[in-house]
Amino acid sequence: MIDIGIIGFGYWGPNVARNFNGLPGANITCICDRDAKRLKMATAAFPGLKTCSDPMELIGDDGIGAVAIVTPVSTHFDLAKAALERGKHVFVEKPLTSSVRQAEDLIDLARRNGLIIMVDHTFLFTGAVQKIKELLDAGELGDLFFYDSVRVNLGLYQHDVNVIWDLAPHDFSIMSHVVPKEPVAVTALGTEHFGRGKEDVAFIAAHFDNGFIAHFHCNWLSPVKVRRTLISGNRKMLVWDDLASDEKIKIYDRGVDVRNDRGIHELLVSYRSGDMHAPRISNVEALRTEASYFLDCIEKNQTPFNDGEAGLKVVRMLEAADRSLKLDGKKIRL
Ligand SMILES: NC(=O)c1ccc[n+]([C@@H]2O[C@H](COP(=O)([O-])OP(=O)(O)OC[C@H]3O[C@@H](n4cnc5c(N)ncnc54)[C@H](O)[C@@H]3O)[C@@H](O)[C@H]2O)c1
């Protein structure tokens, strides 16, 4: 049984608390938020639970073995560092930190203290992403052509980051997890509309050295909510609509056959149009699976696949995308 403290009870914190609560092996003993109104809500949701407004009080509690950090991105580094220094395992929201340097420091600190960092890349625990990884690992789509994700809506504006740091962590973490190659460079274009100096629309590309390319449209200003990913290969093509109530993933037995037996000027292109099938996917709540995996990793002293290194990879791409955007789309090598 491990005692867990949760810092941040805003929009996402209650989900993290609900999912850790009731897991065999976990006991939430304290919730911290600097906002008194949020603490009142925490008390209403978990009567009798200890609350505090100073994260250092929670981190300083020797009974607490692990801390979940569910506060804005700009606070992740300081809180995670303090928790690791006090010997706590850390479950930290995406993205791990605001810079590569900070992420490297946390990884180093965790390693030296023999502690686990898990980054909450929630989508990796969804049935959809688990299925996509299974299909790509098995080479079902053949050689990959492109990956294209649209993640747009009239979004919750984050105060401390632009849309890249808010939404692209999902795409970068999913792509890193399912595509068996590493990108070599990133480009991004984007703009902002309210004088905050924080872009609200971004178009990002991740470049690979084998012709494969990934593109992400992240946007807080779309009238409709879209969460759709296309992954295309020379054998099959896949569409993942995360908002669909069923058949979230559709696999199309479609492709392009190119023959060139009489020289370049007589390239023969034919399209193959076969059946579509929608595999069954698990609908267990992703955050529940992830919370349980965190406890398992602690108990077995095992490095999670969504550890600090995985979080660092995402932060490296975010930093490159942000830099490219500021330089009008310049290609930034990773
Ligand atoms: N994994 C996901 O799918 C997912 C979804 C949404 C948000 N998030 C992440 O969760 C984090 C929080 O996002 P949110 O939307 O809940 O933000 P939010 O602003 O709604 O909530 C943050 C809460 O943290 C509190 N807080 C801020 N600084 C604090 C500090 N130093 N000490 C104590 N409390 C503090 C605030 O008072 C607020 O209640 C972000 O990192 C975000 O990227 C992840």
The ligand as a Tripos MOL2 file, in Angstrom:
@<TRIPOS>MOLECULE
LIG
   44    48     1     0     0
SMALL
NO_CHARGES

@<TRIPOS>ATOM
      1 N1         -3.3510   13.8900  -19.6940 N.am      1 LIG1
      2 C1         -4.3270   14.6030  -20.1980 C.2       1 LIG1
      3 O1         -5.0830   14.1720  -21.0590 O.2       1 LIG1
      4 C2         -4.5130   16.0020  -19.6930 C.ar      1 LIG1
      5 C3         -5.7270   16.6770  -19.8770 C.ar      1 LIG1
      6 C4         -5.8330   17.9710  -19.3700 C.ar      1 LIG1
      7 C5         -4.7620   18.5670  -18.7180 C.ar      1 LIG1
      8 N2         -3.6040   17.8710  -18.5720 N.ar      1 LIG1
      9 C6         -2.4520   18.4810  -17.8900 C.3       1 LIG1
     10 O2         -2.7750   18.6520  -16.5120 O.3       1 LIG1
     11 C7         -2.1160   19.7940  -16.0040 C.3       1 LIG1
     12 C8         -3.1560   20.7000  -15.3670 C.3       1 LIG1
     13 O3         -4.0650   21.1080  -16.3600 O.3       1 LIG1
     14 P1         -5.5460   21.5950  -15.9730 P.3       1 LIG1
     15 O4         -6.2550   21.7460  -17.2740 O.co2     1 LIG1
     16 O5         -6.0930   20.7360  -14.9060 O.co2     1 LIG1
     17 O6         -5.2050   23.0340  -15.3830 O.3       1 LIG1
     18 P2         -6.1110   23.8930  -14.3690 P.3       1 LIG1
     19 O7         -5.5840   25.2760  -14.4560 O.co2     1 LIG1
     20 O8         -7.5600   23.6240  -14.5910 O.co2     1 LIG1
     21 O9         -5.7520   23.2650  -12.9400 O.3       1 LIG1
     22 C9         -4.5080   23.4360  -12.3290 C.3       1 LIG1
     23 C10        -4.7280   23.5130  -10.8130 C.3       1 LIG1
     24 O10        -3.4470   23.5790  -10.1870 O.3       1 LIG1
     25 C11        -3.4840   24.5520   -9.1460 C.3       1 LIG1
     26 N3         -2.1110   25.0420   -8.9730 N.ar      1 LIG1
     27 C12        -1.3580   25.7400   -9.8540 C.ar      1 LIG1
     28 N4         -0.1120   25.9300   -9.3810 N.ar      1 LIG1
     29 C13        -0.0920   25.3400   -8.1520 C.ar      1 LIG1
     30 C14         0.9110   25.2000   -7.1760 C.ar      1 LIG1
     31 N5          2.1540   25.6930   -7.3520 N.pl3     1 LIG1
     32 N6          0.6000   24.5440   -6.0270 N.ar      1 LIG1
     33 C15        -0.6420   24.0380   -5.8340 C.ar      1 LIG1
     34 N7         -1.6480   24.1380   -6.7530 N.ar      1 LIG1
     35 C16        -1.3630   24.7820   -7.8860 C.ar      1 LIG1
     36 C17        -4.4460   25.6160   -9.6510 C.3       1 LIG1
     37 O11        -4.9930   26.3620   -8.5720 O.3       1 LIG1
     38 C18        -5.4830   24.7700  -10.3870 C.3       1 LIG1
     39 O12        -6.5710   24.4140   -9.5360 O.3       1 LIG1
     40 C19        -1.3720   20.4240  -17.1850 C.3       1 LIG1
     41 O13        -0.0330   20.0050  -17.1690 O.3       1 LIG1
     42 C20        -2.0630   19.8490  -18.4100 C.3       1 LIG1
     43 O14        -1.2000   19.7480  -19.5190 O.3       1 LIG1
     44 C21        -3.4680   16.6170  -19.0220 C.ar      1 LIG1
@<TRIPOS>BOND
     1     1     2 1
     2     2     3 2
     3     2     4 1
     4     4     5 ar
     5     4    44 ar
     6     5     6 ar
     7     6     7 ar
     8     7     8 ar
     9     8     9 1
    10     8    44 ar
    11     9    10 1
    12     9    42 1
    13    10    11 1
    14    11    12 1
    15    11    40 1
    16    12    13 1
    17    13    14 1
    18    14    15 2
    19    14    16 1
    20    14    17 1
    21    17    18 1
    22    18    19 2
    23    18    20 1
    24    18    21 1
    25    21    22 1
    26    22    23 1
    27    23    24 1
    28    23    38 1
    29    24    25 1
    30    25    26 1
    31    25    36 1
    32    26    27 ar
    33    26    35 ar
    34    27    28 ar
    35    28    29 ar
    36    29    30 ar
    37    29    35 ar
    38    30    31 1
    39    30    32 ar
    40    32    33 ar
    41    33    34 ar
    42    34    35 ar
    43    36    37 1
    44    36    38 1
    45    38    39 1
    46    40    41 1
    47    40    42 1
    48    42    43 1
@<TRIPOS>SUBSTRUCTURE
     1 LIG1         1 GROUP 0 **** ****
